[in-house]
Amino acid sequence: MTPSLLGQFDLEHLPILLIIGFALFAGGLGARLFQRLRIPQVVGYIVIGLLLGRSGAGLVGVEAIESLRLFNFFALGVIGFMIGGELRLDVFRRYGKQFMIILLSEGLTAFLLVFLLVWPLAWVLTGQWAMSLALGLVLGAIASATAPAATVDVLWEYKTRGPLTTAVFAIVALDDGLALMLYGIAGSIAKQLIGSDTGSLAETMGRTAYELFGAVVLGALAGWLLNLLLRIARDHDKALTFILGALAIVIGLSITAEVDIILAAMALGMTLVNLVPRRSRETFQIVERFAPPIYVLFFVIVGARLSVHEMQTWMWVLAGAYVVGRTGGKMLGAYLGARWGRAGQAVRQYLGLCLFSQAGVAIGLAILASTSFPAEIGNAVIMIVTATTFLVQIVGPPCVKIAVTKAGEVGLNVTREDLIESYTVADVMNAQPECFAEDDTFEAIMLALSNTDATTYPVVDAEKRLLGVITIQHLKAGLGSKGLGSLLVAYDLMEPVIDSAEPTMPLREALTRMSEQDLDFLPVVIPAPAEEPAHPPKLAGLMERRRVERRLTREVIRRQESAADREQSQLIRDAILKQRETTK
Amino acid sequence: MKLESYIRPEQIVLSPNASPTKQAALEQLVDVLSRAVGYDREAMLQAVVHRESLMSTGIGQGLAVPHVRLERLGAPAVAVGIFPEGISDYISLDKEPVRIVLLIAAPKGQHETYIRLLAAAVDVLKDPEMRQAVLAAQTPADVAALLKEERK
C-alpha cells in the first residue's frame, strides 16, 4: 500500500457520505440489538454513536459532526413536525377534567421535585449558580415526560382493561404535550439565565415570548399555506416534495428569525393535523416512512458528539437525583392528582407506578437542550437523560405490570382470538353430549332431538366407542315420508366420522381443521390404545362450532363486564361523593 | 326419487312355492345383488345381517325392506324377492308373514339418495293392489314391469 492510499483512509477525514452510510448501517444494527433487550431503539442509535464517535473509535470526528450541522437542523425539524402531528386538540378535549388534573399534578410534581433536587445539588457540586438553575429547569421539564410506547406495550401484552388502564392511556397520551410546553417555558428561562445577554428581567421575558410565539406563528402560518398546497398535490411524490420544502423553509426562517426550530416545526405539524385531521394522517404517514434514516443518523451523531470521558462524577450524582426526583414526583403527583380529581382507588394507588418509562420525547428534549445550550449543560443533560433512560426502561415496564396486576385489570381485555389461543379442545367441548346407540329407533331419535338443543349426535357402542354421528342435516332427508320411521334406526342415519380431535389439541388447531373441511362439529376422542388399533376410539366429547362460538362470546362478555363493573363502581362512587359535596 | 330406475329383471328373485327362513331369503337376495353390482358377497351379507340384528326391517303388510350402506359401492342398487308363501321367522310390526322383500344397498356417501330410495320403495308397495299384483306375477319381467309402471 502506498502512503497516498493510506492517507485516503485517514480516520479523521473520511468522506462525509461514507460516514453517513456507515452511521446508518451501524445505527440500524445497534437498534436491533437493543430492541432485543427491550430497550428503545433510540438508545441503541446513541450507543452506536458513542462507539463510533469521540468516546469510542473516533470514526465520526468533530469535523464530520460540524459538516453535518445543516442536516441536524433538518432532522430536528422533522422530529418537531412529527411530534406536532401527535398533538390533536380533540384528544385533549376528550379526556375531561379529571385527567387534566392528574396530568398537571404528576407532571408538575415530577418537574418540581427534580428541579428542587438537581438545582442545589448541581450548585454544590459545580459551584455555578446560574448554570445549576438552568440544568434543574431543563431536567425538571424533561422529567415530566412519560414514554407511551413502552408503557402501552405492557398494557397490550397483558390485555388490561379498567379505570387504571384508561387513566394510563390518557396520561401518557397527554404528558408529552405537557413536557414540551414545560420545556419550552423552562428552556427559554434557562437560556436567558445563562445567556451572554444579561438584560433586565422584562427583556428576558420579552425575548422568551418572542422565541415561543414567533415560532408558533411561523409554524402555524406555514401549516395553513402547506394545507392549501396539499389540496392540489394529491399524489405522494408531489406531497412529500411540498412537505419537505415547507419544513426546510420553516427551519430556515426560524434560524434567520432566531426563533425555536423545533417549536416552529411542531406548530407546523400541529396546525396541519388540527386543520384537516383525516386528510393529514396520510401526510404524516408519508413523512413517517421517509423519516427513519434521518432519525438514525441524527441520533448516531448525537452519540458521536458525546464524550463519556466528560461524564464526571457530579453528573452521576445528578443522574441519581434525577431518577429519585422523577420517580418520587410521578408517584406522589399521580396520587395527589387522582385524589383531587376524585379518581378511583386503583388509579390513586397504582397510576404512579405506570409512569416511569421515558424515551423518545425525553431524549429528544435532551438533544434539543444539547443544541441550544452551551456544551457544559447540553452534554450533562444528554448524559443524564440517556443514562437514566437505560435504567427506567428496564425498571419501568415491570412496574406497569405489577400495577395493572394489583389493580386486577389483567386479562380483562381479551378478544375471541386471545381465548382461542389459550384454550384446548377439552376447555370448550361438550363432555356429555347426547348420544345414540346403533339400534335407537327413529322415534327415539326425534324425541331426543326435540328435548335437546344440539344439532349433532354421536352414535356409540356399549363401550362408548364412536361409530358415527347423526346430524340434523341428515335427518331432514327422512322427515318427509311417512312410514319410514319404522324402518330406520340410528345405524341407518349415522354418517361416518370424517375427522376428530383429541382433548389436548389446541383449540386453534381444531377450529382450523373444522373450517378447512367445512365441518360444523368435531367429535372428540381418546385415541385407541396401541394393542387394539382395529377398534374405533372412545368418545370423550363433542365440539360443535355453534356452541364453541357461544362459549367464546360469553367468556369475552364476562371479562368485559368485569372491567365495566370496575369502571361502573368508580362512577357510582364519584356520584356519591359529588352528592355529599352538594349537601354540605 | 323413482324406484323404477333401480329395478332390473335379473335382480328379481321369484320363489312361488318356497317358504325359506329369513336367513336363506336374505342370502338369496344378497347373492343376486352382489353378483349384479360386483360386490363382495360375504361383506354385503354381514352388513345386512348386522342391520337386521339391530331391528327387523319387516314393516308390516307382508313387506320388508332390508337396507345397508356399503363402502366402495358404485351406485345404489335394489334386489326384489317375491315369496308368496311367506317367510315365517321374519319379524314384522303387524306379525303378518313377510312376502315381499326389497333389499336396498347404497354407497356410504350417498345418504340422501339412500333415504329417498327407501321412502320410494315403501311408497310404491304401500298400495295393496300393487302388492297383490306383484305377488301374482309369473316372471321377474312381469314384476319389473309392474314396479316400473308405478302410480301415474
Interface residues (C-beta under 8 A of the other chain):
Chain A: E438 D439 T441 H474 A477 G478 G480 S481 G483 L484 S486 L487 L488 V489 Y491 D492 E495 P496
Chain B: R51 L54 M55 T57 I59 G60 V65 H67 R69 L93 K108 H111 E112 Y114 I115 R116 L118 A119 V122 D123 K126
